[in-house]
Every structure is written in C-alpha cells, then in structure tokens.
Amino acid sequence: MARLTPLIVCALVAGVASESLAANPIRKVVGMLQDMQKTVEAEGEKEKNLFDKFMCYCNNGAGSLDASIQAASSQIEALTGKIETDAAQKSQFQQDITQLDRCSRSANYGQGINSHAREGGN
C-alpha cells in the first residue's frame, strides 16, 4: 500500500494537469469573465482616483480664483485712483509750463527792450 500511495498521487496530479489543459468551454468563459471583472474594477478605481483629484482641484481652484479676482478688483480701484491723481498732476504741470513759458517770453522781451534802450535806440 505504501508503494501505491505515491502512484495514486501522481495519477491524480496528472489528471488535474490534463483537465486544466483541456478545460471545458464554460470554465474558459468563467475565467475570462473573472479577468474582465478584475480589469473593470481596476479601471473603476483609477477613474475614482482621477475624479477625486479633479473635484479637489475644482473646490480648491474656485477659492483661489475668487481670492485672485478680489485682489485684482482692489488693485484696479487703486490704480484707477492713481491714474486720476496722475492726470490731475499732469494738467497742473502743463499749466505751470505754460505760465513759465509766458514769464520767460515776457522776461526775454523786457530784456530785449532794455538792451535796445541802453544801446541808444528808441
């Protein structure tokens, strides 16, 4: 009997091996369906991770966008005020230039009359 036990084990192993080589079509279909199930579950997990990352970006991105919009709005108001101030200052400078130009012309004219009078002219 001790000699028969290894032979029986070898026969069973050979039978199982031959059965796996010549698996019946239903077994093949079941195996393919199980492989497909694993693939679909893996793809679903990847899509879930991508969706979670996208939602995190959307939630955080909206807050950042709102903050940058508010900062830009306040900056626009400050720059608009500065433009108005600079425009008023420019106008004042132009008036000053015009006035100084008039003073310079009148001074030059007066100097011309004085030098003409000193030279003995009318």
C-alpha positions as CSV (number, residue, x, y, z in Angstrom):
1,M,0.0,0.0,0.0
2,A,2.9,2.4,0.7
3,R,4.0,1.9,-2.8
4,L,0.6,2.6,-4.2
5,T,0.1,5.9,-2.5
6,P,2.7,7.8,-4.5
7,L,1.3,6.3,-7.7
8,I,-2.2,7.4,-6.8
9,V,-0.9,10.9,-6.0
10,C,0.9,11.0,-9.3
11,A,-2.2,9.8,-11.2
12,L,-4.3,12.5,-9.5
13,V,-1.8,15.2,-10.3
14,A,-1.6,14.0,-13.9
15,G,-5.4,14.0,-14.1
16,V,-5.7,17.5,-12.8
17,A,-3.0,18.8,-15.2
18,S,-4.7,17.2,-18.2
19,E,-8.0,18.7,-17.0
20,S,-6.5,22.2,-16.9
21,L,-5.0,21.8,-20.3
22,A,-8.3,20.7,-21.8
23,A,-10.6,22.9,-19.7
24,N,-14.2,22.9,-20.8
25,P,-15.5,25.9,-22.6
26,I,-17.7,27.0,-19.7
27,R,-14.7,27.1,-17.4
28,K,-12.8,29.3,-20.0
29,V,-15.7,31.7,-20.2
30,V,-16.0,31.9,-16.4
31,G,-12.2,32.6,-16.3
32,M,-12.5,35.3,-18.9
33,L,-15.4,36.9,-17.1
34,Q,-13.4,36.9,-13.8
35,D,-10.4,38.5,-15.6
36,M,-12.8,41.1,-17.1
37,Q,-14.2,41.8,-13.7
38,K,-10.8,42.4,-12.2
39,T,-9.9,44.7,-15.1
40,V,-13.1,46.7,-14.8
41,E,-12.7,47.0,-11.0
42,A,-9.1,48.3,-11.5
43,E,-10.2,50.8,-14.2
44,G,-13.1,51.9,-11.9
45,E,-10.6,52.5,-9.1
46,K,-8.3,54.6,-11.4
47,E,-11.3,56.7,-12.6
48,K,-12.4,57.2,-9.0
49,N,-9.0,58.5,-8.0
50,L,-8.9,60.8,-11.0
51,F,-12.4,62.1,-10.2
52,D,-11.4,62.7,-6.6
53,K,-8.3,64.7,-7.7
54,F,-10.5,66.7,-10.2
55,M,-13.0,67.5,-7.5
56,C,-10.3,68.6,-5.1
57,Y,-8.9,70.9,-7.9
58,C,-12.3,72.3,-8.6
59,N,-13.1,73.0,-4.9
60,N,-9.7,74.5,-4.2
61,G,-9.3,76.2,-7.5
62,A,-12.6,78.1,-7.1
63,G,-11.5,79.5,-3.8
64,S,-8.1,80.6,-5.2
65,L,-9.8,82.1,-8.3
66,D,-12.2,84.1,-6.1
67,A,-9.3,85.4,-4.0
68,S,-7.4,86.4,-7.0
69,I,-10.4,88.2,-8.5
70,Q,-10.9,90.1,-5.3
71,A,-7.3,91.1,-5.2
72,A,-7.3,92.2,-8.8
73,S,-10.5,94.2,-8.2
74,S,-9.0,96.1,-5.3
75,Q,-5.8,96.7,-7.4
76,I,-7.9,98.1,-10.3
77,E,-9.6,100.5,-7.9
78,A,-6.2,101.6,-6.5
79,L,-4.7,102.0,-10.0
80,T,-7.8,103.9,-11.2
81,G,-7.4,106.4,-8.4
82,K,-3.7,106.7,-9.1
83,I,-4.4,107.4,-12.8
84,E,-6.9,110.2,-11.8
85,T,-4.3,111.7,-9.5
86,D,-1.6,111.5,-12.1
87,A,-3.9,113.0,-14.7
88,A,-4.6,116.0,-12.4
89,Q,-0.9,116.4,-11.7
90,K,-0.1,116.3,-15.4
91,S,-2.7,119.0,-16.0
92,Q,-1.2,121.1,-13.3
93,F,2.3,120.6,-14.7
94,Q,1.1,121.7,-18.2
95,Q,-0.4,124.8,-16.7
96,D,2.8,125.5,-14.9
97,I,4.8,125.1,-18.1
98,T,2.5,127.4,-20.0
99,Q,2.8,130.1,-17.2
100,L,6.6,129.7,-17.0
101,D,6.8,129.9,-20.8
102,R,4.8,133.2,-20.8
103,C,7.0,134.6,-18.0
104,S,10.1,133.6,-19.9
105,R,8.9,135.3,-23.1
106,S,8.0,138.4,-21.2
107,A,11.3,138.5,-19.4
108,N,13.1,138.0,-22.7
109,Y,11.0,140.7,-24.3
110,G,11.7,143.1,-21.4
111,Q,15.4,142.3,-21.6
112,G,15.4,143.0,-25.3
113,I,13.7,146.4,-24.7
114,N,16.2,147.3,-22.0
115,S,19.2,146.3,-24.1
116,H,17.8,148.3,-27.0
117,A,17.3,151.3,-24.8
118,R,20.9,151.1,-23.5
119,E,22.3,151.0,-27.0
120,G,20.6,154.3,-27.6
121,G,17.7,153.1,-29.6
122,N,14.2,154.4,-29.3
